[in-house]
Amino acid sequence: MSVKQGVTRARVSGKGIEDPDGRAMPDRGDLGTRMFPDARQLLNAMQEGVSSGNGPDGVGHDETMKGKLPSVQSQWKALSPEAEKDQRRYRRILEKTTGRIDRKWARLVKLRPGEPLLQASLGRIARDIEAWHAQVERYVNDPRAVDDILDGQARALESRIEETYRQAVEWRRRRAAGDSSQRRRKWAERVRSLVGKRQRQPRRPIASSGSDGEEPTVSLDRAATAAGLSEDEAASVESDPRYLQGMAHLQTGDWEAAVGCLEDLLSAHPGSERVRQALDQARFKASVDATTRVRARYWIVPWGRVVLYLLVVGLTGLLGVIGTQVFRNQVSPALAELRMERQIDRRRKECRVLREADDLDAAEECCRELLALDPSDEEAKQGLQDIAAKRELERLYEKGLGLEAKGDNPAAEDWEQARQYYENALAKYTEILMRSPQYRDVPLRITGIRQKLRIADLFVGAEANYEAGRFREALEEYQQVSRLNGRYHRDLIDGRLFEIYMLLGTEIIERNPPAPEMFPSALDYFEEALRLQPRSEKAVLERRLASLFVEGQTRYYRGYADDAIPWLRQVYDQRPGYLRGILVDMLYDAYVRSGDESRAAGDIGLAYEQYRKAASLSVTDKTLALARLESITPYLTPTATPTVTPTPTHTPLPPLPTPTAKPTPIPPPKPLASYHRDIAFYSEDEDSPGIWVMDSAGGNRRYLGKSSSLRKQYDALVEEQRYSPDHRYYLFVRDARKLAQIFIWLPRHEQYGDLAPQQLTKLSGICYDPVWSPDGARVAFVSQENKSDDIWVINADGTKPRNLTPNSWQWDKHPSWSPDSRRIVFWSNREGHRQIHVMDADGQNVRNISNTEWEEYDPIWIP
């Protein structure tokens, strides 16, 4: 609020002066007359009584005092509240005025004027402000003194502050203009010095405009120029004592003195516009003070507005009461019911989530809380029934697990007890399956128990056949047990298999009559025995002898007698009676044939040696060898006395007797495992369907056949690749959370016994066809992680699974490692039909090695 809008410039009305809030202040002049009429009458009566001579006893005075005193006291009591209100109002106005003065003073101090006269004026104003604060603190509770302070000192002090602020602003503008002019002069002098000019440029006055929101002011130079005065004359006006004194009177509110000083100054400087403006301002303020009167204003009560306000308040209160009753009787119960329904719905959702998560304890507690909220809630009741059913299923499941654990891996002689445990567990699982077909892994456990029962039956049958001497039947059943569960009585079954392999191989060798055509089977038996017990000396010897005989026999039947003799001779030197004389007969015939071939070639000496070796063998009939020796002996005996004889004529040797022809047996097929580093696979060639082999480049393709024996050998190779290189770990596929994943069967621990299988893959798609790399570091498998069947590789510890053949729809299946663990063979339908492909172990350099029009699949790299 500016000074012209403050208390000190209160507007005048017909009933007195009003404060800024529009309230009338009482006039001090008639305050006593209006407030104490009875007191004046009392004083007048006392004066009349004294003057009329009522006597010194003061009878008339006492009566007058007794009659008037109660009226005076009542008027005083009625006046006290009004006086207190006036006092608070004056105090509030005084605080506003003080704040306004402080703000104006703070704004003035921020300018920091450097002119000496302004600094002196600032010092005087600072002292006056301190005096003002002191008077305010002193007379704050005195309404009459406050009125005098507001009318006199506040107005003058504010005017002085505003005038000084205006002068400070003007001074800053002049200084800025002077600095700018000085810079221009220096620049002009520098330019003139450079061009040799010495003339001084005239100074131009610079006008200064006011800041935003203020009227533009004119500097002293411009005002002097406009009035026809020189700069010296304008400066003399400002430095005139009358000008300074008049301005000081203006600041203090002494208008008459200010008018006198300024009139004298104007007579001395009639052309000064500044002096004229100051004089007009002083005269105007003097006329205002002379014509303004402060009168008291009576309070006027606006009864119409008061009644309207009361009606509004009453109506509002009535509506509030009615609204409260409506809220309490209707809205509040509805809201409570709505909150209860929301709470029940929220609790229902929580119970469903807990039941789906099989958190039975929390779910049961939740359902009971729901029933406490709504005893008729059917979902909560059904939830409790479901929880009870699940608890019963869990109890049956735990009991089945315990029975299954008791039946796992018992001693060989306790198979009946293990079978009983398995059957009881199967009964528990079946009961669970009838109540909940998808409960946990119950279907898988039922399948597993049935397989265990089958394994147990096979084992019992194998043991019975072994004890009865039916070794071939026992061998088949033992092999089935090993294929179904390689850990089931492993040590016992391995020992039984070794004995059976050795017995069957020896049986073929010692058969009477001998059957040389079955020797490849005997060799296979001995190799299987060595796989089970590599350090068995007997197995090593029998395999060596059988292998030597097979190689010699093959060469013998092909007619290569000289090549067959070294192989057969080694067997004869080690065991002369091998194959009940078949070996020695074959070696005898090979020597004779070799001698005949040497004799026909003219090498009598070699023929003689071969006949001699044949005659030295322990055969029953040596007639042929002795006859051959006798027939060629004369040709080896030298002449006793050398004589000259005629040229001898050639006497031909007697013809050799034609030996009896023997039927040449068909050599048996080689075992599939003997095609080392080749790739065996199935082919649907129309002419030769079945098992084929080829090299890693796709060449040297050979058809082996489609016999059951070949298929068994192929299955055995596939099963072999699931074992780790040291045969201590085994890969198999089992469901994990309804997804087929690959697990590792761990070896039996010496202290803890059978360990739980370790899950190798943890992908979101099913995984199958695992094969262990020959170096034991990685496992290749097939996974549907990316919605297509791809070849994956993972470290043996379950880390770093990676997709080697990422596809969108193609099938890549049946991986198999190369013997050096550097490549992988698999089949794919990326060309439209199944073909054999080979790639590097990192998925690079994929190439088709089949390149046929028919389908070829399920490759296996033979180690």
C-alpha positions in Angstrom: 0.0 0.0 0.0 1.5 3.4 -0.9 1.5 6.5 1.3 -1.5 8.0 -0.5 -3.5 4.8 0.3 -2.4 4.5 4.0 -3.8 5.4 7.3 -2.3 8.8 7.2 -4.3 9.7 4.1 -7.6 8.4 5.3 -10.5 9.4 3.2 -13.0 11.9 4.6 -16.7 11.0 4.9 -19.7 12.8 6.4 -19.5 10.9 9.7 -15.7 11.0 10.2 -12.5 9.6 8.9 -12.3 5.9 7.8 -9.4 3.5 8.1 -8.3 1.4 5.2 -10.7 -1.4 6.2 -13.7 0.9 5.8 -14.4 1.3 9.5 -15.0 4.9 11.0 -12.7 6.1 13.7 -14.1 8.4 16.5 -13.3 12.0 16.5 -11.1 13.1 19.3 -12.7 16.5 19.6 -16.2 15.3 20.7 -15.1 12.0 22.3 -15.6 13.4 25.8 -18.8 15.2 25.0 -20.3 12.0 23.4 -19.0 9.7 26.1 -19.6 11.6 29.3 -22.8 13.7 29.1 -23.8 13.0 32.6 -20.3 13.8 33.9 -20.6 17.3 32.3 -24.1 17.8 33.9 -22.6 16.6 37.2 -19.8 19.2 37.0 -22.2 22.0 36.0 -24.5 21.1 38.9 -21.6 21.2 41.3 -20.5 24.6 40.0 -24.1 25.9 40.3 -24.4 24.5 43.9 -21.2 26.1 45.0 -22.1 29.4 43.4 -25.6 29.5 45.0 -24.2 29.2 48.5 -25.6 26.0 49.7 -23.3 26.1 52.7 -20.1 24.6 53.7 -21.8 21.4 54.7 -22.2 20.6 51.0 -25.7 19.3 51.2 -26.6 20.1 47.6 -23.2 18.8 46.4 -23.7 15.4 48.0 -27.2 15.1 46.7 -26.1 15.9 43.2 -23.2 13.4 43.5 -25.5 10.7 44.7 -28.0 11.3 41.9 -25.5 11.4 39.0 -22.8 9.0 40.0 -24.6 5.8 39.1 -25.3 7.1 35.6 -21.7 8.0 35.1 -20.5 4.6 36.2 -22.9 2.8 33.9 -21.8 5.0 30.9 -18.2 4.2 31.7 -18.8 0.4 31.8 -20.7 0.6 28.5 -17.8 2.6 27.0 -15.0 0.2 28.0 -15.6 -2.5 25.4 -15.8 0.1 22.6 -12.6 1.6 23.8 -10.8 -1.7 23.8 -12.0 -2.4 20.2 -10.7 1.0 19.2 -7.4 0.3 20.9 -6.9 -3.0 19.0 -7.8 -1.3 15.7 -5.3 1.4 16.3 -2.6 -1.1 17.2 -3.3 -3.1 14.0 -3.1 0.0 11.8 0.1 1.0 13.6 1.6 -2.4 12.8 0.7 -2.1 9.1 2.2 1.4 8.9 5.4 0.3 10.6 5.8 -2.6 8.2 5.2 -0.3 5.2 7.8 2.2 6.5 10.4 -0.7 7.0 9.8 -2.0 3.5 10.3 1.4 1.9 13.4 1.9 3.9 14.8 -1.4 2.9 14.2 -0.6 -0.8 16.0 2.7 -0.3 19.0 1.1 1.4 19.5 -1.3 -1.5 20.3 1.6 -3.9 23.3 2.6 -1.8 23.6 6.2 -3.1 27.1 7.6 -3.1 26.3 11.3 -3.3 27.2 13.1 0.0 23.9 14.9 0.4 21.9 11.7 -0.1 24.1 9.9 2.4 23.5 12.6 5.0 19.7 12.4 4.2 20.0 8.6 4.7 21.6 9.1 8.1 18.8 11.4 9.2 16.1 9.1 8.0 17.7 6.2 9.8 17.7 8.2 13.1 14.1 9.2 12.5 13.1 5.5 11.9 14.8 4.5 15.2 12.8 7.3 16.9 9.7 6.1 15.2 10.1 2.5 16.5 10.8 3.8 20.0 7.6 6.0 20.0 5.6 3.1 18.6 6.7 0.8 21.4 6.0 3.5 24.0 2.6 4.6 22.9 1.2 1.4 21.4 -1.6 1.2 24.0 -2.5 4.9 23.9 -5.1 5.6 21.1 -4.8 9.3 21.3 -1.0 9.2 21.0 -1.2 6.7 18.2 -3.5 9.0 16.3 -1.1 11.9 16.7 1.8 9.7 15.5 -0.1 8.5 12.5 -1.3 11.9 11.5 2.0 13.7 12.0 5.2 11.6 12.0 4.2 8.6 9.8 3.1 10.6 6.9 6.2 12.9 7.0 8.6 10.0 7.4 7.1 8.1 4.5 7.2 11.2 2.3 10.9 11.7 3.2 11.7 8.1 2.4 10.0 8.3 -1.0 11.6 11.6 -1.9 15.0 10.3 -1.0 14.4 7.1 -3.0 13.5 9.2 -6.0 16.6 11.4 -5.6 18.8 8.3 -5.3 17.3 6.8 -8.4 17.9 10.1 -10.3 21.5 10.2 -9.0 22.2 6.6 -10.2 20.8 7.6 -13.6 23.0 10.7 -13.9 26.0 8.7 -12.8 25.3 6.1 -15.5 24.8 8.8 -18.1 28.0 10.5 -16.9 30.0 7.3 -17.1 28.7 6.7 -20.6 29.6 10.2 -21.7 33.0 9.9 -20.1 33.6 6.7 -22.1 32.6 8.3 -25.3 34.9 11.3 -24.6 37.8 9.0 -23.9 37.1 7.0 -27.1 36.8 10.3 -29.1 40.1 11.6 -27.7 41.8 8.3 -28.6 40.5 8.5 -32.2 41.5 12.2 -32.5 45.0 11.3 -31.2 45.3 8.7 -33.8 44.2 10.9 -36.7 45.9 14.0 -35.3 42.8 16.0 -34.3 42.8 17.9 -31.1 39.4 19.4 -31.1 37.2 18.6 -28.1 33.7 17.2 -28.9 30.8 19.0 -27.2 29.0 17.1 -24.5 25.5 15.8 -25.2 23.0 15.5 -22.4 21.6 12.0 -21.9 18.1 11.5 -21.0 17.2 8.9 -18.5 13.9 7.1 -18.4 12.3 5.6 -15.3 12.0 2.0 -14.5 9.0 -0.1 -15.2 5.9 1.1 -13.4 7.3 4.5 -12.6 6.8 7.8 -14.4 9.8 8.9 -16.5 12.0 11.5 -14.8 14.2 14.2 -16.4 17.8 14.7 -15.4 19.0 18.0 -14.0 20.9 18.8 -17.2 17.9 18.2 -19.4 15.6 20.2 -17.1 18.0 23.0 -17.0 18.3 23.0 -20.8 14.5 22.9 -21.2 14.1 25.9 -18.8 16.8 27.9 -20.6 19.3 27.5 -17.8 22.9 26.5 -18.1 24.4 23.6 -16.2 26.0 25.9 -13.7 22.7 27.7 -13.0 21.0 24.3 -12.4 23.7 23.2 -10.1 23.5 26.5 -8.2 19.7 25.9 -7.6 20.4 22.5 -6.1 23.1 23.8 -3.9 21.1 26.8 -2.7 20.4 26.5 1.1 16.8 27.6 0.6 16.3 24.7 -1.8 17.7 22.2 0.7 15.8 23.7 3.6 12.5 23.6 1.6 13.0 20.0 0.7 13.8 19.2 4.3 10.5 20.8 5.3 8.7 18.8 2.7 10.1 15.6 4.1 9.1 16.5 7.7 5.6 17.6 6.6 6.0 21.3 7.5 4.2 22.5 4.5 4.0 26.2 5.4 7.7 26.5 6.0 8.4 24.7 2.8 6.1 27.0 0.8 8.0 30.1 2.2 11.5 28.7 1.4 10.5 27.6 -2.1 8.7 31.0 -2.9 11.9 32.8 -2.0 14.0 30.4 -4.1 11.6 30.8 -7.1 11.8 34.6 -6.9 15.6 34.2 -7.2 15.4 31.6 -10.0 12.1 32.2 -11.8 13.0 29.9 -14.6 13.7 26.7 -12.5 11.1 24.1 -13.3 12.1 21.9 -10.4 11.6 24.6 -7.8 8.2 25.4 -9.3 7.1 21.7 -9.1 8.2 21.5 -5.5 6.3 24.7 -4.6 3.1 23.4 -6.2 3.4 20.1 -4.3 3.9 22.0 -1.0 0.9 24.2 -1.6 -1.3 21.3 -2.5 -0.4 19.4 0.7 -0.9 22.5 2.8 -4.4 23.0 1.3 -5.3 19.4 1.9 -4.3 19.6 5.6 -6.2 22.8 6.0 -9.5 21.4 4.6 -9.4 17.9 6.0 -11.2 17.2 9.3 -11.3 13.9 11.1 -14.6 12.9 12.4 -15.8 9.9 14.3 -17.8 7.4 12.4 -20.6 5.5 14.1 -21.1 1.8 13.5 -24.0 0.9 11.2 -25.3 -2.6 11.5 -26.5 -4.0 8.1 -29.5 -5.9 9.5 -30.6 -7.3 6.1 -27.2 -8.8 5.5 -27.0 -10.2 9.0 -30.4 -11.8 8.7 -29.4 -13.3 5.3 -26.2 -14.7 6.8 -28.2 -16.2 9.8 -30.6 -17.8 7.4 -27.8 -19.3 5.3 -26.1 -20.6 8.5 -29.3 -22.1 9.8 -30.1 -23.7 6.5 -26.6 -25.1 6.2 -26.8 -26.5 9.7 -30.2 -28.1 9.0 -28.9 -29.6 5.8 -25.9 -30.9 7.7 -28.2 -32.6 10.3 -30.3 -34.1 7.7 -27.3 -35.3 5.7 -25.7 -36.8 8.9 -28.9 -38.8 9.6 -29.1 -40.0 6.0 -25.4 -41.0 6.0 -25.8 -42.8 9.3 -29.0 -44.7 8.4 -28.5 -45.5 4.7 -25.1 -44.6 3.3 -22.9 -45.9 6.1 -24.5 -49.4 6.2 -24.2 -49.6 2.4 -20.5 -48.6 2.5 -19.9 -51.1 5.2 -21.5 -53.9 3.2 -19.5 -52.9 0.1 -16.3 -52.9 2.1 -17.2 -56.3 3.4 -17.9 -57.7 -0.1 -14.6 -56.3 -1.3 -12.7 -57.9 1.6 -14.4 -61.2 1.0 -13.6 -61.1 -2.8 -10.0 -60.3 -2.0 -9.8 -63.1 0.5 -11.3 -65.5 -2.1 -8.6 -64.6 -4.6 -5.9 -65.1 -2.0 -7.3 -68.5 -1.1 -7.4 -69.6 -4.8 -3.8 -68.5 -5.3 -2.7 -70.4 -2.2 -4.5 -73.6 -3.2 -3.0 -73.4 -6.7 0.4 -73.1 -5.2 -0.2 -76.1 -3.0 0.5 -74.1 0.2 -2.1 -76.1 2.1 -1.5 -74.6 5.6 -1.8 -71.0 4.4 -4.8 -72.0 2.2 -6.6 -73.6 5.0 -6.1 -70.6 7.3 -7.3 -68.4 4.5 -10.5 -70.4 4.0 -11.2 -70.4 7.7 -10.8 -66.6 7.8 -13.2 -66.4 4.8 -15.8 -68.5 6.6 -15.4 -66.2 9.6 -16.3 -63.3 7.4 -19.1 -65.1 5.6 -20.2 -68.4 7.2 -22.3 -69.3 4.1 -19.5 -69.0 1.6 -19.6 -72.1 -0.5 -16.2 -71.6 -2.1 -14.5 -71.5 1.3 -16.3 -74.7 2.3 -15.3 -76.4 -1.0 -11.8 -75.1 -0.5 -11.5 -76.8 2.9 -12.7 -80.0 1.3 -10.2 -79.8 -1.5 -7.4 -79.1 1.1 -8.4 -82.1 3.0 -8.4 -84.2 -0.2 -4.9 -82.8 -1.1 -3.6 -83.6 2.4 -4.8 -87.2 1.9 -3.1 -87.3 -1.5 0.1 -85.9 0.0 0.0 -88.5 2.8 -0.5 -91.3 0.2 2.3 -89.9 -1.9 4.8 -89.7 1.0 3.9 -93.2 2.0 4.4 -94.4 -1.6 7.8 -92.7 -1.7 8.9 -94.4 1.5 7.9 -97.8 0.2 9.6 -97.2 -3.1 12.8 -96.1 -1.3 12.8 -99.3 0.7 12.5 -101.4 -2.5 15.3 -99.6 -4.4 18.5 -101.6 -4.7 18.1 -104.3 -2.1 20.4 -107.3 -1.9 20.1 -109.9 -4.6 18.5 -112.5 -2.3 15.9 -110.0 -1.0 14.1 -109.5 -4.3 10.9 -110.9 -3.0 10.8 -108.3 -0.3 11.7 -105.6 -2.7 8.9 -106.7 -5.0 6.5 -106.5 -2.1 7.6 -102.9 -1.4 7.2 -102.0 -5.1 3.7 -103.5 -5.2 2.6 -101.7 -2.1 4.0 -98.4 -3.5 2.3 -99.1 -6.8 -1.0 -99.5 -4.9 -0.6 -96.2 -3.2 0.3 -94.4 -6.5 -2.7 -96.0 -8.2 -5.0 -94.8 -5.6 -3.6 -91.3 -6.0 -4.0 -91.6 -9.8 -7.7 -92.5 -9.4 -8.3 -89.4 -7.3 -6.1 -87.0 -9.2 -4.8 -88.1 -12.6 -2.3 -85.3 -12.8 -1.0 -85.2 -9.2 2.7 -84.4 -9.2 4.8 -87.1 -11.0 2.6 -90.0 -10.0 2.2 -91.3 -13.6 5.9 -91.3 -14.1 6.4 -93.1 -10.7 3.9 -95.7 -11.7 5.7 -96.3 -14.9 9.0 -96.4 -13.1 7.8 -98.9 -10.5 6.3 -101.1 -13.3 9.7 -101.0 -15.0 11.4 -101.8 -11.7 9.1 -104.8 -11.3 9.8 -105.9 -14.8 13.5 -105.5 -14.1 13.2 -107.5 -11.0 11.3 -110.3 -12.8 13.9 -110.3 -15.6 16.7 -110.5 -13.0 15.0 -113.4 -11.1 14.5 -115.2 -14.4 18.1 -114.6 -15.4 19.3 -116.0 -12.1 17.1 -119.1 -12.5 18.4 -119.7 -16.0 21.9 -119.2 -14.9 21.6 -121.7 -12.1 20.0 -124.1 -14.5 22.8 -123.8 -17.0 20.6 -122.1 -19.6 23.3 -119.4 -20.3 21.9 -118.0 -23.5 18.5 -117.3 -22.0 20.2 -115.9 -18.9 22.4 -113.7 -21.1 19.4 -112.2 -22.9 17.6 -111.4 -19.6 20.8 -110.0 -18.0 21.3 -107.7 -21.0 17.7 -106.5 -20.8 18.1 -105.6 -17.2 21.3 -103.7 -18.0 19.6 -101.8 -20.8 16.6 -100.9 -18.6 18.7 -99.9 -15.5 22.4 -100.0 -15.8 22.8 -99.6 -12.0 20.6 -102.5 -11.0 22.9 -105.1 -9.2 25.5 -103.9 -11.5 28.5 -105.7 -10.0 26.6 -109.0 -9.8 25.2 -108.7 -13.3 28.6 -107.8 -14.7 30.2 -110.8 -13.1 27.4 -113.0 -14.4 27.7 -111.6 -17.9 31.5 -112.1 -17.9 31.1 -115.7 -16.9 28.4 -116.3 -19.5 30.4 -114.6 -22.3 33.4 -116.8 -21.4 31.3 -119.9 -21.2 29.6 -119.3 -24.5 32.8 -118.5 -26.3 34.6 -121.5 -24.8 31.6 -123.7 -25.7 31.9 -122.7 -29.4 35.6 -123.4 -29.3 35.2 -126.8 -27.6 32.1 -127.8 -29.5 32.1 -131.4 -30.8 31.9 -131.5 -33.7 33.7 -128.2 -34.1 31.9 -125.3 -35.9 34.5 -122.9 -37.3 31.9 -120.8 -39.0 30.7 -119.7 -35.5 34.1 -118.4 -34.4 33.2 -114.7 -35.1 30.4 -115.1 -32.5 33.0 -116.6 -30.1 35.3 -113.7 -30.8 32.4 -111.3 -30.0 31.7 -113.1 -26.7 35.4 -112.8 -25.7 35.4 -109.1 -26.6 32.3 -108.5 -24.5 33.9 -110.3 -21.6 37.0 -108.1 -22.0 34.8 -105.0 -21.9 33.5 -106.1 -18.5 36.9 -107.2 -17.1 39.7 -105.8 -19.2 42.4 -107.3 -17.0 41.3 -110.9 -17.2 44.2 -112.9 -18.5 42.0 -115.8 -19.6 39.7 -113.5 -21.6 42.7 -111.8 -23.2 44.2 -115.2 -24.2 40.9 -116.6 -25.5 40.2 -113.4 -27.5 43.8 -113.4 -28.9 43.5 -117.1 -30.0 40.1 -116.6 -31.5 41.2 -113.5 -33.3 44.2 -115.2 -34.7 42.2 -118.2 -35.8 39.5 -116.1 -37.5 42.1 -114.2 -39.4 43.9 -117.4 -40.4 40.7 -119.1 -41.3 39.6 -116.2 -43.5 42.8 -116.3 -45.5 42.7 -120.1 -45.6 39.2 -120.1 -47.1 40.2 -117.5 -49.6 43.0 -119.7 -50.8 45.8 -117.7 -49.4 47.7 -120.6 -47.7 51.0 -118.7 -47.3 49.1 -115.8 -45.6 47.0 -118.1 -43.4 50.0 -120.1 -42.1 51.5 -117.4 -39.7 48.1 -116.8 -38.1 47.2 -120.4 -37.6 50.8 -121.4 -36.5 50.6 -118.9 -33.6 47.4 -120.6 -32.4 48.9 -124.1 -32.8 52.1 -123.1 -30.9 49.9 -121.8 -28.0 47.3 -124.5 -28.0 47.9 -127.5 -30.4 44.5 -129.2 -29.8 42.5 -126.0 -30.5 39.1 -126.7 -31.9 39.5 -130.5 -31.4 41.9 -130.9 -34.2 40.3 -128.6 -36.7 43.2 -126.1 -36.3 46.0 -128.6 -36.8 44.2 -130.1 -39.9 43.7 -126.7 -41.3 47.4 -125.8 -40.7 48.5 -129.2 -42.1 46.6 -128.6 -45.3 47.9 -125.0 -45.5 51.5 -126.3 -45.3 50.8 -128.9 -48.0 49.2 -126.3 -50.3 52.0 -123.9 -49.8 54.5 -126.7 -50.6 52.6 -127.6 -53.8 52.6 -124.0 -54.8 56.3 -123.7 -54.3 57.0 -127.0 -56.1 54.9 -125.8 -59.0 56.9 -122.6 -59.0 60.2 -124.5 -59.1 61.3 -123.7 -55.6 62.0 -127.2 -54.5 63.8 -126.2 -51.3 60.8 -124.2 -50.0 58.4 -126.9 -51.0 60.6 -129.4 -49.1 60.5 -127.2 -46.0 56.7 -126.8 -46.1 56.2 -130.5 -46.6 58.5 -131.2 -43.7 56.6 -128.8 -41.4 53.4 -130.4 -42.4 54.8 -133.8 -41.5 56.0 -132.6 -38.1 52.4 -131.6 -37.1 50.6 -133.9 -34.7 47.9 -135.1 -37.2 46.6 -138.6 -37.5 47.2 -138.9 -41.2 50.6 -137.6 -42.5 50.6 -139.8 -45.7 50.2 -136.9 -48.1 53.0 -134.8 -46.6 55.4 -137.8 -46.4 54.6 -138.8 -50.0 55.4 -135.2 -51.1 58.7 -135.3 -49.2 59.6 -138.7 -50.7 58.8 -137.5 -54.2 61.0 -134.5 -54.2 63.9 -135.9 -52.0 65.9 -137.3 -55.1 65.9 -133.9 -56.5 67.6 -132.5 -53.4 70.4 -135.4 -53.1 73.8 -134.5 -54.8 75.9 -136.9 -57.2 78.7 -138.8 -55.3 81.4 -138.9 -58.1 81.3 -136.3 -60.8 81.6 -138.0 -64.2 81.0 -136.8 -67.7 77.6 -138.0 -68.7 75.4 -137.1 -71.5 73.0 -134.3 -71.2 70.3 -135.6 -69.0 66.8 -135.5 -70.3 64.2 -133.9 -68.2 62.3 -136.4 -66.2 58.9 -135.0 -65.3 57.8 -135.2 -61.7 54.9 -137.5 -60.9 51.6 -135.7 -60.9 50.2 -134.5 -57.6 47.3 -136.4 -56.3 44.1 -134.4 -56.6 42.9 -133.5 -53.1 39.4 -134.0 -52.2 37.5 -130.8 -52.7 36.0 -129.3 -49.5 33.0 -126.9 -49.5 34.1 -123.3 -49.0 32.0 -121.9 -46.1 30.5 -118.4 -46.4 32.4 -116.1 -44.1 30.2 -114.6 -41.4 29.5 -110.8 -41.4 31.7 -108.6 -39.4 30.4 -107.2 -36.1 29.1 -103.7 -36.4 31.5 -102.5 -33.7 34.5 -103.5 -35.9 33.8 -100.7 -38.5 35.9 -98.3 -36.5 35.5 -94.5 -37.2 32.7 -95.3 -39.8 29.1 -94.0 -39.5 26.3 -96.6 -39.3 22.8 -95.5 -40.2 19.4 -96.6 -41.4 18.5 -96.2 -45.1 15.2 -96.6 -46.9 16.8 -97.5 -50.2 14.2 -99.6 -52.1 16.8 -102.1 -53.2 18.7 -102.5 -50.0 16.8 -101.2 -46.9 18.4 -101.6 -43.6 21.7 -100.7 -41.9 24.5 -99.2 -43.9 28.0 -97.8 -43.0 30.0 -95.1 -44.7 33.0 -93.0 -43.9 32.8 -89.4 -42.4 33.0 -87.9 -45.9 30.0 -89.9 -47.2 32.1 -92.3 -49.3 32.8 -96.1 -49.2 29.1 -96.9 -48.6 28.5 -100.5 -47.6 25.3 -102.4 -47.1 25.2 -104.6 -44.0 21.7 -105.9 -43.9 18.6 -105.7 -41.7 18.9 -108.7 -39.5 17.8 -108.7 -35.9 21.4 -109.3 -34.9 22.5 -106.1 -36.6 19.7 -104.1 -35.0 20.7 -105.4 -31.6 24.3 -104.4 -32.2 23.2 -101.0 -33.4 21.0 -100.5 -30.2 24.0 -101.6 -28.1 26.1 -98.9 -29.7 23.4 -96.3 -29.1 23.1 -97.3 -25.5 26.9 -97.2 -25.1 27.1 -93.6 -26.0 24.9 -92.7 -23.1 27.6 -93.7 -20.7 30.5 -91.5 -19.7 33.9 -92.6 -21.0 34.8 -94.2 -17.7 31.3 -95.9 -17.4 30.7 -94.3 -14.1 27.9 -92.0 -15.1 24.8 -92.6 -17.2 22.5 -90.3 -19.1 18.7 -90.8 -19.2 15.5 -88.8 -19.8 12.9 -88.2 -17.1 10.0 -85.8 -16.6 10.8 -82.7 -14.5 7.7 -80.6 -13.8 5.8 -82.1 -16.7 8.8 -81.6 -19.2 11.2 -84.3 -20.3 14.7 -83.3 -19.2 18.1 -85.1 -19.1 19.4 -86.5 -15.9 22.7 -88.1 -14.8 22.7 -91.3 -12.9 25.5 -90.9 -10.3 27.7 -93.8 -9.1 27.1 -95.4 -5.8 28.8 -93.6 -2.9 30.8 -95.6 -0.4 29.3 -93.8 2.6 25.9 -92.5 1.4 24.9 -95.3 -0.9 22.8 -94.6 -3.9 22.6 -90.9 -4.7 19.7 -89.0 -6.2 20.0 -88.4 -10.0 21.3 -85.0 -10.9 19.3 -82.9 -13.4 21.6 -81.8 -16.3 19.2 -79.7 -18.5 16.8 -77.1 -17.1 15.3 -75.7 -20.3 11.7 -74.7 -21.0 11.4 -77.2 -23.8 11.6 -81.0 -23.7 15.1 -82.5 -24.1 16.0 -86.0 -25.3 18.6 -88.2 -27.3 21.6 -87.4 -25.0 25.0 -88.7 -26.0 28.3 -88.2 -24.0 31.4 -86.9 -25.9 34.3 -89.3 -25.9 36.5 -86.8 -24.0 33.8 -86.7 -21.3 33.6 -82.8 -21.3 30.3 -82.3 -23.1 26.9 -83.8 -23.8 25.0 -83.4 -27.0 21.2 -83.7 -27.1 18.0 -82.6 -28.8 15.7 -79.9 -27.4 12.5 -78.1 -28.4 13.5 -74.9 -26.5 12.9 -72.8 -29.6 9.7 -74.6 -30.7 11.7 -76.8 -33.2 13.9 -79.8 -32.7 17.5 -78.5 -32.6 20.9 -80.0 -31.6 22.2 -78.5 -28.4 25.5 -79.0 -26.5 26.0 -78.5 -22.7 29.0 -79.0 -20.4 29.0 -82.1 -18.3 28.5 -80.0 -15.2 25.3 -78.4 -16.6 26.8 -75.0 -17.6 26.7 -73.1 -20.9 23.9 -74.8 -22.8 24.0 -73.5 -26.4 22.0 -74.2 -29.6 24.1 -75.4 -32.5 21.4 -75.6 -35.2 18.8 -72.9 -34.5 15.9 -73.4 -36.9 12.3 -72.1 -37.3 10.7 -75.4 -38.4 13.3 -78.0 -39.4 14.1 -81.1 -37.5 17.7 -81.8 -36.4 17.8 -85.1 -34.4 19.9 -88.1 -33.2 23.3 -86.6 -32.6 26.5 -88.7 -32.3 30.0 -87.6 -31.5 33.1 -88.4 -33.6 35.8 -90.5 -31.8 38.0 -87.3 -31.4 35.0 -85.3 -30.0 35.6 -82.6 -32.7 32.5 -83.3 -34.9 28.9 -84.3 -34.6 26.8 -86.4 -37.0 23.0 -86.1 -37.0 20.0 -86.3 -39.4 17.9 -83.3 -40.6 15.0 -82.7 -42.9 16.1 -79.3 -44.0 16.3 -80.5 -47.6 12.7 -81.8 -47.4 13.5 -85.4 -46.4 15.8 -87.0 -43.8 19.5 -86.9 -44.7 22.7 -87.5 -42.7 24.7 -84.3 -41.9 28.0 -83.7 -40.2 29.1 -80.4 -38.5 31.9 -79.2 -36.2 31.4 -79.4 -32.5 30.7 -75.6 -32.4 27.9 -75.8 -35.0 30.0 -74.6 -38.0 30.6 -76.3 -41.4 27.3 -78.2 -41.6 27.3 -80.4 -44.7 25.1 -83.2 -46.1 27.0 -86.5 -46.5 24.0 -88.6 -47.7 22.9 -86.8 -50.9 20.4 -89.4 -51.8 16.8 -89.3 -53.0 15.6 -91.6 -50.3 15.6 -91.0 -46.6 18.5 -91.9 -44.4 18.5 -91.3 -40.6 19.6 -92.2 -37.1 23.4 -92.1 -37.6 25.9 -93.3 -35.0 29.6 -92.7 -35.2 31.3 -96.0 -34.4 34.3 -95.4 -32.1 
